[in-house]
């Protein structure tokens, strides 16, 4: 192992001499290698495999369950924890549960409360409109897939009444009231 980065030649330093980079890369190059899509996928696969091994081992699973139960018993339901959880919910009572993540994101961007409320209300209206348009499109597609007879049957099921077909009378001949028109002029 050398004391310089194998990519750029920068001197590798650490607060503790035994903690110098094992990869032979400086922090910048180590992060570039670490966060490539290939290395992230490899890391995720390794984590999934480790979790699968742990789930398959009954001794480890029993230890995890016991640890979780102990944590819940010791810390999960203290009055302080309940108060913290309900305080967080009561401060955002105005925001529906589905939009709390958006609220947190906007708050992190340091957007004021009034503006956040306005933005979330607008987003809620947009979502409602999208749902309405999707429902209308689905209904239109369903009706277009039906034959005219099936559409008539559906109207009957929904309460329409059967009437005879309207046939207009033949138009009356146009008569003139010749004497009346002459007297008016």
C-alpha positions, 0 to 999 in steps of 0.5 A: 500500500502506498501513501499517495492516491493511485489516480491523482498522486495526492498524499493520503493522510488520516488522523490515525496512521492505521486508518489510511485508505485501504483502496489507495484512493483519496477521498474524492476518488474513493467517493466517485468509485463508491457511488457509481451505479454499478457499485451501488447495485453491488452494495445493495445486492450484498445487503439483500443477501445479508438480510436474507441470511439473517432471516433464514437463521432462526437464532439471529431472528429470535435475537432481533425480535427480542431486541425490538421488544426490549426497545419497545418496552424500554423506549417505545411508549414513554409519555415523552415519546408519545408527546413528541409524536403527537406534537409533530402531528398537531403542528401539521394538523392542517396538512393531510397525511399524503402531503406531509412528505411534500411539506417536509421537503418544502420546509427543508427548502426554507419556504414559509408556512403560509406559502407551503400551505398555499403550495400544498393546497394547489397540489391537492387541487391538481391531484383532485383534478387529475383523479377526476380526469382519469375517472372521466377518461376511464368511463369514456373508454368503458362506454366507447367499448360498449355497443349501442344496445349495451348503452341502452341497456345500461340507461334502462338499468339506471332508471331511464324509461322506454318511450315510443320513437318520436315521428314528426307529423308532416309539415302543414302546407303554408297557407296565406291569409291573403286578404288579411295581409292586404288589409294590414298594409 
